[in-house]
Amino acid sequence: MKMNIKKTITVLALLAATVVYANQPSFKQTLSLQGLVFDVVTIGEGSLRQLTIQPTGLTGVNELIKQEIDGSVVGAEVADLNQDGFAEIYVYISSTGSGGYGSLVAHSSNLNKSITPMHRH
C-alpha cells in the first residue's frame, strides 16, 4: 500500500508541474510608441498557443485581445508604418513542422481611442 501512495504522489506532482509549465509564457514582450504600451504574451506549448495583447494608454477602450495562434511568436514590433501618426502592433508567428510558414497578427490604432485587427485586402 505504501508503494502505491508514493507512486500516486509522484504522478500527481509530475502532473502539477506539467500544468504549471504549460501556463508559463513562451513569449513575453512589452512595446511602446507614442504613449501607447502593448504587453504581448503567449501561453502554451506545441503548435496551438494563446496570444494575448494588452494595450494601455488608449483614450477609449484598452480591452485585452485574445487569439489562438498556430505556431510560436518569434517577434513583435510597434510602428507607424502607414505614417498616420498612430501606432500599429505587429506580431510575427512561425508555424511548427517541416512545412513551416510565417504569419502575422497586426492591429492598428483608431486615433488612439481603440485598436482593431488589420486584414489583408
MODELLER restraints for C-alpha pairs under 7 A, 6 or more apart:
rsr = mdl.restraints
at = mdl.atoms
rsr.add(forms.Gaussian(group=physical.xy_distance, feature=features.Distance(at['CA:22:A'], at['CA:44:A']), mean=5.16, stdev=0.5))
rsr.add(forms.Gaussian(group=physical.xy_distance, feature=features.Distance(at['CA:22:A'], at['CA:45:A']), mean=6.35, stdev=0.5))
rsr.add(forms.Gaussian(group=physical.xy_distance, feature=features.Distance(at['CA:23:A'], at['CA:43:A']), mean=5.71, stdev=0.5))
rsr.add(forms.Gaussian(group=physical.xy_distance, feature=features.Distance(at['CA:23:A'], at['CA:44:A']), mean=6.04, stdev=0.5))
rsr.add(forms.Gaussian(group=physical.xy_distance, feature=features.Distance(at['CA:24:A'], at['CA:43:A']), mean=6.01, stdev=0.5))
rsr.add(forms.Gaussian(group=physical.xy_distance, feature=features.Distance(at['CA:25:A'], at['CA:41:A']), mean=6.27, stdev=0.5))
rsr.add(forms.Gaussian(group=physical.xy_distance, feature=features.Distance(at['CA:25:A'], at['CA:42:A']), mean=5.42, stdev=0.5))
rsr.add(forms.Gaussian(group=physical.xy_distance, feature=features.Distance(at['CA:25:A'], at['CA:43:A']), mean=4.56, stdev=0.5))
rsr.add(forms.Gaussian(group=physical.xy_distance, feature=features.Distance(at['CA:26:A'], at['CA:42:A']), mean=5.59, stdev=0.5))
rsr.add(forms.Gaussian(group=physical.xy_distance, feature=features.Distance(at['CA:26:A'], at['CA:43:A']), mean=5.62, stdev=0.5))
rsr.add(forms.Gaussian(group=physical.xy_distance, feature=features.Distance(at['CA:26:A'], at['CA:44:A']), mean=6.67, stdev=0.5))
rsr.add(forms.Gaussian(group=physical.xy_distance, feature=features.Distance(at['CA:27:A'], at['CA:41:A']), mean=5.41, stdev=0.5))
rsr.add(forms.Gaussian(group=physical.xy_distance, feature=features.Distance(at['CA:27:A'], at['CA:42:A']), mean=5.18, stdev=0.5))
rsr.add(forms.Gaussian(group=physical.xy_distance, feature=features.Distance(at['CA:27:A'], at['CA:73:A']), mean=6.47, stdev=0.5))
rsr.add(forms.Gaussian(group=physical.xy_distance, feature=features.Distance(at['CA:28:A'], at['CA:40:A']), mean=5.60, stdev=0.5))
rsr.add(forms.Gaussian(group=physical.xy_distance, feature=features.Distance(at['CA:28:A'], at['CA:41:A']), mean=4.45, stdev=0.5))
rsr.add(forms.Gaussian(group=physical.xy_distance, feature=features.Distance(at['CA:28:A'], at['CA:42:A']), mean=6.71, stdev=0.5))
rsr.add(forms.Gaussian(group=physical.xy_distance, feature=features.Distance(at['CA:29:A'], at['CA:39:A']), mean=5.95, stdev=0.5))
rsr.add(forms.Gaussian(group=physical.xy_distance, feature=features.Distance(at['CA:29:A'], at['CA:40:A']), mean=5.28, stdev=0.5))
rsr.add(forms.Gaussian(group=physical.xy_distance, feature=features.Distance(at['CA:29:A'], at['CA:41:A']), mean=6.67, stdev=0.5))
rsr.add(forms.Gaussian(group=physical.xy_distance, feature=features.Distance(at['CA:30:A'], at['CA:37:A']), mean=6.96, stdev=0.5))
rsr.add(forms.Gaussian(group=physical.xy_distance, feature=features.Distance(at['CA:30:A'], at['CA:38:A']), mean=5.64, stdev=0.5))
rsr.add(forms.Gaussian(group=physical.xy_distance, feature=features.Distance(at['CA:30:A'], at['CA:39:A']), mean=4.44, stdev=0.5))
rsr.add(forms.Gaussian(group=physical.xy_distance, feature=features.Distance(at['CA:30:A'], at['CA:40:A']), mean=6.17, stdev=0.5))
rsr.add(forms.Gaussian(group=physical.xy_distance, feature=features.Distance(at['CA:31:A'], at['CA:37:A']), mean=5.66, stdev=0.5))
rsr.add(forms.Gaussian(group=physical.xy_distance, feature=features.Distance(at['CA:31:A'], at['CA:38:A']), mean=5.15, stdev=0.5))
rsr.add(forms.Gaussian(group=physical.xy_distance, feature=features.Distance(at['CA:31:A'], at['CA:39:A']), mean=6.48, stdev=0.5))
rsr.add(forms.Gaussian(group=physical.xy_distance, feature=features.Distance(at['CA:31:A'], at['CA:77:A']), mean=6.93, stdev=0.5))
rsr.add(forms.Gaussian(group=physical.xy_distance, feature=features.Distance(at['CA:31:A'], at['CA:78:A']), mean=6.37, stdev=0.5))
rsr.add(forms.Gaussian(group=physical.xy_distance, feature=features.Distance(at['CA:32:A'], at['CA:38:A']), mean=6.17, stdev=0.5))
rsr.add(forms.Gaussian(group=physical.xy_distance, feature=features.Distance(at['CA:32:A'], at['CA:78:A']), mean=6.74, stdev=0.5))
rsr.add(forms.Gaussian(group=physical.xy_distance, feature=features.Distance(at['CA:33:A'], at['CA:78:A']), mean=6.62, stdev=0.5))
rsr.add(forms.Gaussian(group=physical.xy_distance, feature=features.Distance(at['CA:33:A'], at['CA:87:A']), mean=6.54, stdev=0.5))
rsr.add(forms.Gaussian(group=physical.xy_distance, feature=features.Distance(at['CA:35:A'], at['CA:57:A']), mean=6.19, stdev=0.5))
rsr.add(forms.Gaussian(group=physical.xy_distance, feature=features.Distance(at['CA:36:A'], at['CA:56:A']), mean=5.91, stdev=0.5))
rsr.add(forms.Gaussian(group=physical.xy_distance, feature=features.Distance(at['CA:36:A'], at['CA:57:A']), mean=4.78, stdev=0.5))
rsr.add(forms.Gaussian(group=physical.xy_distance, feature=features.Distance(at['CA:36:A'], at['CA:58:A']), mean=6.55, stdev=0.5))
rsr.add(forms.Gaussian(group=physical.xy_distance, feature=features.Distance(at['CA:37:A'], at['CA:55:A']), mean=5.67, stdev=0.5))
rsr.add(forms.Gaussian(group=physical.xy_distance, feature=features.Distance(at['CA:37:A'], at['CA:56:A']), mean=5.18, stdev=0.5))
rsr.add(forms.Gaussian(group=physical.xy_distance, feature=features.Distance(at['CA:37:A'], at['CA:57:A']), mean=6.37, stdev=0.5))
rsr.add(forms.Gaussian(group=physical.xy_distance, feature=features.Distance(at['CA:38:A'], at['CA:53:A']), mean=6.34, stdev=0.5))
rsr.add(forms.Gaussian(group=physical.xy_distance, feature=features.Distance(at['CA:38:A'], at['CA:54:A']), mean=5.53, stdev=0.5))
rsr.add(forms.Gaussian(group=physical.xy_distance, feature=features.Distance(at['CA:38:A'], at['CA:55:A']), mean=4.52, stdev=0.5))
rsr.add(forms.Gaussian(group=physical.xy_distance, feature=features.Distance(at['CA:38:A'], at['CA:56:A']), mean=6.47, stdev=0.5))
rsr.add(forms.Gaussian(group=physical.xy_distance, feature=features.Distance(at['CA:39:A'], at['CA:53:A']), mean=5.55, stdev=0.5))
rsr.add(forms.Gaussian(group=physical.xy_distance, feature=features.Distance(at['CA:39:A'], at['CA:54:A']), mean=5.05, stdev=0.5))
rsr.add(forms.Gaussian(group=physical.xy_distance, feature=features.Distance(at['CA:39:A'], at['CA:55:A']), mean=6.53, stdev=0.5))
rsr.add(forms.Gaussian(group=physical.xy_distance, feature=features.Distance(at['CA:40:A'], at['CA:52:A']), mean=5.89, stdev=0.5))
rsr.add(forms.Gaussian(group=physical.xy_distance, feature=features.Distance(at['CA:40:A'], at['CA:53:A']), mean=4.66, stdev=0.5))
rsr.add(forms.Gaussian(group=physical.xy_distance, feature=features.Distance(at['CA:40:A'], at['CA:54:A']), mean=6.67, stdev=0.5))
rsr.add(forms.Gaussian(group=physical.xy_distance, feature=features.Distance(at['CA:41:A'], at['CA:51:A']), mean=5.86, stdev=0.5))
rsr.add(forms.Gaussian(group=physical.xy_distance, feature=features.Distance(at['CA:41:A'], at['CA:52:A']), mean=5.32, stdev=0.5))
rsr.add(forms.Gaussian(group=physical.xy_distance, feature=features.Distance(at['CA:41:A'], at['CA:53:A']), mean=6.56, stdev=0.5))
rsr.add(forms.Gaussian(group=physical.xy_distance, feature=features.Distance(at['CA:42:A'], at['CA:49:A']), mean=6.42, stdev=0.5))
rsr.add(forms.Gaussian(group=physical.xy_distance, feature=features.Distance(at['CA:42:A'], at['CA:50:A']), mean=5.37, stdev=0.5))
rsr.add(forms.Gaussian(group=physical.xy_distance, feature=features.Distance(at['CA:42:A'], at['CA:51:A']), mean=4.40, stdev=0.5))
rsr.add(forms.Gaussian(group=physical.xy_distance, feature=features.Distance(at['CA:42:A'], at['CA:52:A']), mean=6.23, stdev=0.5))
rsr.add(forms.Gaussian(group=physical.xy_distance, feature=features.Distance(at['CA:43:A'], at['CA:49:A']), mean=5.77, stdev=0.5))
rsr.add(forms.Gaussian(group=physical.xy_distance, feature=features.Distance(at['CA:43:A'], at['CA:50:A']), mean=5.28, stdev=0.5))
rsr.add(forms.Gaussian(group=physical.xy_distance, feature=features.Distance(at['CA:43:A'], at['CA:51:A']), mean=6.75, stdev=0.5))
rsr.add(forms.Gaussian(group=physical.xy_distance, feature=features.Distance(at['CA:44:A'], at['CA:50:A']), mean=6.49, stdev=0.5))
rsr.add(forms.Gaussian(group=physical.xy_distance, feature=features.Distance(at['CA:47:A'], at['CA:70:A']), mean=5.30, stdev=0.5))
rsr.add(forms.Gaussian(group=physical.xy_distance, feature=features.Distance(at['CA:47:A'], at['CA:71:A']), mean=4.62, stdev=0.5))
rsr.add(forms.Gaussian(group=physical.xy_distance, feature=features.Distance(at['CA:47:A'], at['CA:95:A']), mean=6.86, stdev=0.5))
rsr.add(forms.Gaussian(group=physical.xy_distance, feature=features.Distance(at['CA:47:A'], at['CA:96:A']), mean=6.00, stdev=0.5))
rsr.add(forms.Gaussian(group=physical.xy_distance, feature=features.Distance(at['CA:48:A'], at['CA:68:A']), mean=6.74, stdev=0.5))
rsr.add(forms.Gaussian(group=physical.xy_distance, feature=features.Distance(at['CA:48:A'], at['CA:69:A']), mean=5.72, stdev=0.5))
rsr.add(forms.Gaussian(group=physical.xy_distance, feature=features.Distance(at['CA:48:A'], at['CA:70:A']), mean=4.72, stdev=0.5))
rsr.add(forms.Gaussian(group=physical.xy_distance, feature=features.Distance(at['CA:48:A'], at['CA:71:A']), mean=5.99, stdev=0.5))
rsr.add(forms.Gaussian(group=physical.xy_distance, feature=features.Distance(at['CA:49:A'], at['CA:68:A']), mean=5.69, stdev=0.5))
rsr.add(forms.Gaussian(group=physical.xy_distance, feature=features.Distance(at['CA:49:A'], at['CA:69:A']), mean=5.38, stdev=0.5))
rsr.add(forms.Gaussian(group=physical.xy_distance, feature=features.Distance(at['CA:49:A'], at['CA:70:A']), mean=6.53, stdev=0.5))
rsr.add(forms.Gaussian(group=physical.xy_distance, feature=features.Distance(at['CA:49:A'], at['CA:71:A']), mean=6.90, stdev=0.5))
rsr.add(forms.Gaussian(group=physical.xy_distance, feature=features.Distance(at['CA:50:A'], at['CA:66:A']), mean=6.93, stdev=0.5))
rsr.add(forms.Gaussian(group=physical.xy_distance, feature=features.Distance(at['CA:50:A'], at['CA:67:A']), mean=5.88, stdev=0.5))
rsr.add(forms.Gaussian(group=physical.xy_distance, feature=features.Distance(at['CA:50:A'], at['CA:68:A']), mean=4.59, stdev=0.5))
rsr.add(forms.Gaussian(group=physical.xy_distance, feature=features.Distance(at['CA:50:A'], at['CA:69:A']), mean=6.18, stdev=0.5))
rsr.add(forms.Gaussian(group=physical.xy_distance, feature=features.Distance(at['CA:51:A'], at['CA:66:A']), mean=5.73, stdev=0.5))
rsr.add(forms.Gaussian(group=physical.xy_distance, feature=features.Distance(at['CA:51:A'], at['CA:67:A']), mean=5.16, stdev=0.5))
rsr.add(forms.Gaussian(group=physical.xy_distance, feature=features.Distance(at['CA:51:A'], at['CA:68:A']), mean=5.91, stdev=0.5))
rsr.add(forms.Gaussian(group=physical.xy_distance, feature=features.Distance(at['CA:51:A'], at['CA:69:A']), mean=6.51, stdev=0.5))
rsr.add(forms.Gaussian(group=physical.xy_distance, feature=features.Distance(at['CA:52:A'], at['CA:64:A']), mean=6.85, stdev=0.5))
rsr.add(forms.Gaussian(group=physical.xy_distance, feature=features.Distance(at['CA:52:A'], at['CA:65:A']), mean=5.39, stdev=0.5))
rsr.add(forms.Gaussian(group=physical.xy_distance, feature=features.Distance(at['CA:52:A'], at['CA:66:A']), mean=4.54, stdev=0.5))
rsr.add(forms.Gaussian(group=physical.xy_distance, feature=features.Distance(at['CA:52:A'], at['CA:67:A']), mean=6.43, stdev=0.5))
rsr.add(forms.Gaussian(group=physical.xy_distance, feature=features.Distance(at['CA:53:A'], at['CA:64:A']), mean=5.98, stdev=0.5))
rsr.add(forms.Gaussian(group=physical.xy_distance, feature=features.Distance(at['CA:53:A'], at['CA:65:A']), mean=5.04, stdev=0.5))
rsr.add(forms.Gaussian(group=physical.xy_distance, feature=features.Distance(at['CA:53:A'], at['CA:66:A']), mean=6.71, stdev=0.5))
rsr.add(forms.Gaussian(group=physical.xy_distance, feature=features.Distance(at['CA:54:A'], at['CA:63:A']), mean=6.83, stdev=0.5))
rsr.add(forms.Gaussian(group=physical.xy_distance, feature=features.Distance(at['CA:54:A'], at['CA:64:A']), mean=4.74, stdev=0.5))
rsr.add(forms.Gaussian(group=physical.xy_distance, feature=features.Distance(at['CA:54:A'], at['CA:65:A']), mean=6.32, stdev=0.5))
rsr.add(forms.Gaussian(group=physical.xy_distance, feature=features.Distance(at['CA:55:A'], at['CA:62:A']), mean=5.38, stdev=0.5))
rsr.add(forms.Gaussian(group=physical.xy_distance, feature=features.Distance(at['CA:55:A'], at['CA:63:A']), mean=6.92, stdev=0.5))
rsr.add(forms.Gaussian(group=physical.xy_distance, feature=features.Distance(at['CA:55:A'], at['CA:64:A']), mean=6.86, stdev=0.5))
rsr.add(forms.Gaussian(group=physical.xy_distance, feature=features.Distance(at['CA:56:A'], at['CA:62:A']), mean=5.60, stdev=0.5))
rsr.add(forms.Gaussian(group=physical.xy_distance, feature=features.Distance(at['CA:58:A'], at['CA:112:A']), mean=5.10, stdev=0.5))
rsr.add(forms.Gaussian(group=physical.xy_distance, feature=features.Distance(at['CA:58:A'], at['CA:113:A']), mean=5.01, stdev=0.5))
rsr.add(forms.Gaussian(group=physical.xy_distance, feature=features.Distance(at['CA:58:A'], at['CA:114:A']), mean=5.97, stdev=0.5))
rsr.add(forms.Gaussian(group=physical.xy_distance, feature=features.Distance(at['CA:59:A'], at['CA:112:A']), mean=6.21, stdev=0.5))
rsr.add(forms.Gaussian(group=physical.xy_distance, feature=features.Distance(at['CA:59:A'], at['CA:113:A']), mean=4.68, stdev=0.5))
rsr.add(forms.Gaussian(group=physical.xy_distance, feature=features.Distance(at['CA:60:A'], at['CA:113:A']), mean=4.37, stdev=0.5))
rsr.add(forms.Gaussian(group=physical.xy_distance, feature=features.Distance(at['CA:60:A'], at['CA:114:A']), mean=5.77, stdev=0.5))
rsr.add(forms.Gaussian(group=physical.xy_distance, feature=features.Distance(at['CA:61:A'], at['CA:113:A']), mean=6.31, stdev=0.5))
rsr.add(forms.Gaussian(group=physical.xy_distance, feature=features.Distance(at['CA:61:A'], at['CA:114:A']), mean=5.08, stdev=0.5))
rsr.add(forms.Gaussian(group=physical.xy_distance, feature=features.Distance(at['CA:62:A'], at['CA:114:A']), mean=6.64, stdev=0.5))
rsr.add(forms.Gaussian(group=physical.xy_distance, feature=features.Distance(at['CA:70:A'], at['CA:95:A']), mean=5.98, stdev=0.5))
rsr.add(forms.Gaussian(group=physical.xy_distance, feature=features.Distance(at['CA:71:A'], at['CA:93:A']), mean=6.12, stdev=0.5))
rsr.add(forms.Gaussian(group=physical.xy_distance, feature=features.Distance(at['CA:71:A'], at['CA:94:A']), mean=5.32, stdev=0.5))
rsr.add(forms.Gaussian(group=physical.xy_distance, feature=features.Distance(at['CA:71:A'], at['CA:95:A']), mean=3.88, stdev=0.5))
rsr.add(forms.Gaussian(group=physical.xy_distance, feature=features.Distance(at['CA:71:A'], at['CA:96:A']), mean=5.55, stdev=0.5))
rsr.add(forms.Gaussian(group=physical.xy_distance, feature=features.Distance(at['CA:72:A'], at['CA:93:A']), mean=5.44, stdev=0.5))
rsr.add(forms.Gaussian(group=physical.xy_distance, feature=features.Distance(at['CA:72:A'], at['CA:94:A']), mean=5.49, stdev=0.5))
rsr.add(forms.Gaussian(group=physical.xy_distance, feature=features.Distance(at['CA:72:A'], at['CA:95:A']), mean=6.36, stdev=0.5))
rsr.add(forms.Gaussian(group=physical.xy_distance, feature=features.Distance(at['CA:73:A'], at['CA:91:A']), mean=6.88, stdev=0.5))
rsr.add(forms.Gaussian(group=physical.xy_distance, feature=features.Distance(at['CA:73:A'], at['CA:92:A']), mean=5.67, stdev=0.5))
rsr.add(forms.Gaussian(group=physical.xy_distance, feature=features.Distance(at['CA:73:A'], at['CA:93:A']), mean=4.42, stdev=0.5))
rsr.add(forms.Gaussian(group=physical.xy_distance, feature=features.Distance(at['CA:73:A'], at['CA:94:A']), mean=6.39, stdev=0.5))
rsr.add(forms.Gaussian(group=physical.xy_distance, feature=features.Distance(at['CA:74:A'], at['CA:92:A']), mean=5.68, stdev=0.5))
rsr.add(forms.Gaussian(group=physical.xy_distance, feature=features.Distance(at['CA:74:A'], at['CA:93:A']), mean=5.71, stdev=0.5))
rsr.add(forms.Gaussian(group=physical.xy_distance, feature=features.Distance(at['CA:74:A'], at['CA:94:A']), mean=6.53, stdev=0.5))
rsr.add(forms.Gaussian(group=physical.xy_distance, feature=features.Distance(at['CA:75:A'], at['CA:91:A']), mean=6.05, stdev=0.5))
rsr.add(forms.Gaussian(group=physical.xy_distance, feature=features.Distance(at['CA:75:A'], at['CA:92:A']), mean=5.21, stdev=0.5))
rsr.add(forms.Gaussian(group=physical.xy_distance, feature=features.Distance(at['CA:76:A'], at['CA:90:A']), mean=5.51, stdev=0.5))
rsr.add(forms.Gaussian(group=physical.xy_distance, feature=features.Distance(at['CA:76:A'], at['CA:91:A']), mean=4.30, stdev=0.5))
rsr.add(forms.Gaussian(group=physical.xy_distance, feature=features.Distance(at['CA:76:A'], at['CA:92:A']), mean=5.89, stdev=0.5))
rsr.add(forms.Gaussian(group=physical.xy_distance, feature=features.Distance(at['CA:77:A'], at['CA:89:A']), mean=5.88, stdev=0.5))
rsr.add(forms.Gaussian(group=physical.xy_distance, feature=features.Distance(at['CA:77:A'], at['CA:90:A']), mean=5.23, stdev=0.5))
rsr.add(forms.Gaussian(group=physical.xy_distance, feature=features.Distance(at['CA:77:A'], at['CA:91:A']), mean=6.60, stdev=0.5))
rsr.add(forms.Gaussian(group=physical.xy_distance, feature=features.Distance(at['CA:78:A'], at['CA:87:A']), mean=6.52, stdev=0.5))
rsr.add(forms.Gaussian(group=physical.xy_distance, feature=features.Distance(at['CA:78:A'], at['CA:88:A']), mean=5.64, stdev=0.5))
rsr.add(forms.Gaussian(group=physical.xy_distance, feature=features.Distance(at['CA:78:A'], at['CA:89:A']), mean=4.41, stdev=0.5))
rsr.add(forms.Gaussian(group=physical.xy_distance, feature=features.Distance(at['CA:78:A'], at['CA:90:A']), mean=6.14, stdev=0.5))
rsr.add(forms.Gaussian(group=physical.xy_distance, feature=features.Distance(at['CA:79:A'], at['CA:87:A']), mean=5.45, stdev=0.5))
rsr.add(forms.Gaussian(group=physical.xy_distance, feature=features.Distance(at['CA:79:A'], at['CA:88:A']), mean=5.44, stdev=0.5))
rsr.add(forms.Gaussian(group=physical.xy_distance, feature=features.Distance(at['CA:79:A'], at['CA:89:A']), mean=6.51, stdev=0.5))
rsr.add(forms.Gaussian(group=physical.xy_distance, feature=features.Distance(at['CA:80:A'], at['CA:86:A']), mean=6.01, stdev=0.5))
rsr.add(forms.Gaussian(group=physical.xy_distance, feature=features.Distance(at['CA:80:A'], at['CA:87:A']), mean=4.80, stdev=0.5))
rsr.add(forms.Gaussian(group=physical.xy_distance, feature=features.Distance(at['CA:80:A'], at['CA:88:A']), mean=5.80, stdev=0.5))
rsr.add(forms.Gaussian(group=physical.xy_distance, feature=features.Distance(at['CA:86:A'], at['CA:109:A']), mean=5.85, stdev=0.5))
rsr.add(forms.Gaussian(group=physical.xy_distance, feature=features.Distance(at['CA:86:A'], at['CA:111:A']), mean=6.31, stdev=0.5))
rsr.add(forms.Gaussian(group=physical.xy_distance, feature=features.Distance(at['CA:86:A'], at['CA:112:A']), mean=6.54, stdev=0.5))
rsr.add(forms.Gaussian(group=physical.xy_distance, feature=features.Distance(at['CA:87:A'], at['CA:108:A']), mean=6.44, stdev=0.5))
rsr.add(forms.Gaussian(group=physical.xy_distance, feature=features.Distance(at['CA:87:A'], at['CA:109:A']), mean=5.67, stdev=0.5))
rsr.add(forms.Gaussian(group=physical.xy_distance, feature=features.Distance(at['CA:88:A'], at['CA:107:A']), mean=5.61, stdev=0.5))
rsr.add(forms.Gaussian(group=physical.xy_distance, feature=features.Distance(at['CA:88:A'], at['CA:108:A']), mean=4.29, stdev=0.5))
rsr.add(forms.Gaussian(group=physical.xy_distance, feature=features.Distance(at['CA:88:A'], at['CA:109:A']), mean=5.89, stdev=0.5))
rsr.add(forms.Gaussian(group=physical.xy_distance, feature=features.Distance(at['CA:89:A'], at['CA:106:A']), mean=5.53, stdev=0.5))
rsr.add(forms.Gaussian(group=physical.xy_distance, feature=features.Distance(at['CA:89:A'], at['CA:107:A']), mean=5.36, stdev=0.5))
rsr.add(forms.Gaussian(group=physical.xy_distance, feature=features.Distance(at['CA:89:A'], at['CA:108:A']), mean=6.52, stdev=0.5))
rsr.add(forms.Gaussian(group=physical.xy_distance, feature=features.Distance(at['CA:90:A'], at['CA:104:A']), mean=6.76, stdev=0.5))
rsr.add(forms.Gaussian(group=physical.xy_distance, feature=features.Distance(at['CA:90:A'], at['CA:105:A']), mean=5.89, stdev=0.5))
rsr.add(forms.Gaussian(group=physical.xy_distance, feature=features.Distance(at['CA:90:A'], at['CA:106:A']), mean=4.52, stdev=0.5))
rsr.add(forms.Gaussian(group=physical.xy_distance, feature=features.Distance(at['CA:90:A'], at['CA:107:A']), mean=6.83, stdev=0.5))
rsr.add(forms.Gaussian(group=physical.xy_distance, feature=features.Distance(at['CA:91:A'], at['CA:104:A']), mean=5.73, stdev=0.5))
rsr.add(forms.Gaussian(group=physical.xy_distance, feature=features.Distance(at['CA:91:A'], at['CA:105:A']), mean=5.06, stdev=0.5))
rsr.add(forms.Gaussian(group=physical.xy_distance, feature=features.Distance(at['CA:91:A'], at['CA:106:A']), mean=6.26, stdev=0.5))
rsr.add(forms.Gaussian(group=physical.xy_distance, feature=features.Distance(at['CA:92:A'], at['CA:103:A']), mean=6.16, stdev=0.5))
rsr.add(forms.Gaussian(group=physical.xy_distance, feature=features.Distance(at['CA:92:A'], at['CA:104:A']), mean=4.94, stdev=0.5))
rsr.add(forms.Gaussian(group=physical.xy_distance, feature=features.Distance(at['CA:92:A'], at['CA:105:A']), mean=6.66, stdev=0.5))
rsr.add(forms.Gaussian(group=physical.xy_distance, feature=features.Distance(at['CA:93:A'], at['CA:102:A']), mean=5.56, stdev=0.5))
rsr.add(forms.Gaussian(group=physical.xy_distance, feature=features.Distance(at['CA:93:A'], at['CA:103:A']), mean=5.11, stdev=0.5))
rsr.add(forms.Gaussian(group=physical.xy_distance, feature=features.Distance(at['CA:93:A'], at['CA:104:A']), mean=5.99, stdev=0.5))
rsr.add(forms.Gaussian(group=physical.xy_distance, feature=features.Distance(at['CA:94:A'], at['CA:100:A']), mean=6.84, stdev=0.5))
rsr.add(forms.Gaussian(group=physical.xy_distance, feature=features.Distance(at['CA:94:A'], at['CA:101:A']), mean=5.88, stdev=0.5))
rsr.add(forms.Gaussian(group=physical.xy_distance, feature=features.Distance(at['CA:94:A'], at['CA:102:A']), mean=4.54, stdev=0.5))
rsr.add(forms.Gaussian(group=physical.xy_distance, feature=features.Distance(at['CA:94:A'], at['CA:103:A']), mean=6.48, stdev=0.5))
rsr.add(forms.Gaussian(group=physical.xy_distance, feature=features.Distance(at['CA:95:A'], at['CA:101:A']), mean=5.44, stdev=0.5))
rsr.add(forms.Gaussian(group=physical.xy_distance, feature=features.Distance(at['CA:95:A'], at['CA:102:A']), mean=6.23, stdev=0.5))
rsr.add(forms.Gaussian(group=physical.xy_distance, feature=features.Distance(at['CA:106:A'], at['CA:117:A']), mean=5.88, stdev=0.5))
rsr.add(forms.Gaussian(group=physical.xy_distance, feature=features.Distance(at['CA:106:A'], at['CA:118:A']), mean=5.48, stdev=0.5))
rsr.add(forms.Gaussian(group=physical.xy_distance, feature=features.Distance(at['CA:107:A'], at['CA:115:A']), mean=6.10, stdev=0.5))
rsr.add(forms.Gaussian(group=physical.xy_distance, feature=features.Distance(at['CA:107:A'], at['CA:116:A']), mean=5.27, stdev=0.5))
rsr.add(forms.Gaussian(group=physical.xy_distance, feature=features.Distance(at['CA:107:A'], at['CA:117:A']), mean=4.20, stdev=0.5))
rsr.add(forms.Gaussian(group=physical.xy_distance, feature=features.Distance(at['CA:107:A'], at['CA:118:A']), mean=5.20, stdev=0.5))
rsr.add(forms.Gaussian(group=physical.xy_distance, feature=features.Distance(at['CA:108:A'], at['CA:115:A']), mean=5.29, stdev=0.5))
rsr.add(forms.Gaussian(group=physical.xy_distance, feature=features.Distance(at['CA:108:A'], at['CA:116:A']), mean=5.54, stdev=0.5))
rsr.add(forms.Gaussian(group=physical.xy_distance, feature=features.Distance(at['CA:108:A'], at['CA:117:A']), mean=6.31, stdev=0.5))
rsr.add(forms.Gaussian(group=physical.xy_distance, feature=features.Distance(at['CA:108:A'], at['CA:118:A']), mean=6.25, stdev=0.5))
rsr.add(forms.Gaussian(group=physical.xy_distance, feature=features.Distance(at['CA:109:A'], at['CA:115:A']), mean=4.35, stdev=0.5))
rsr.add(forms.Gaussian(group=physical.xy_distance, feature=features.Distance(at['CA:109:A'], at['CA:116:A']), mean=6.69, stdev=0.5))
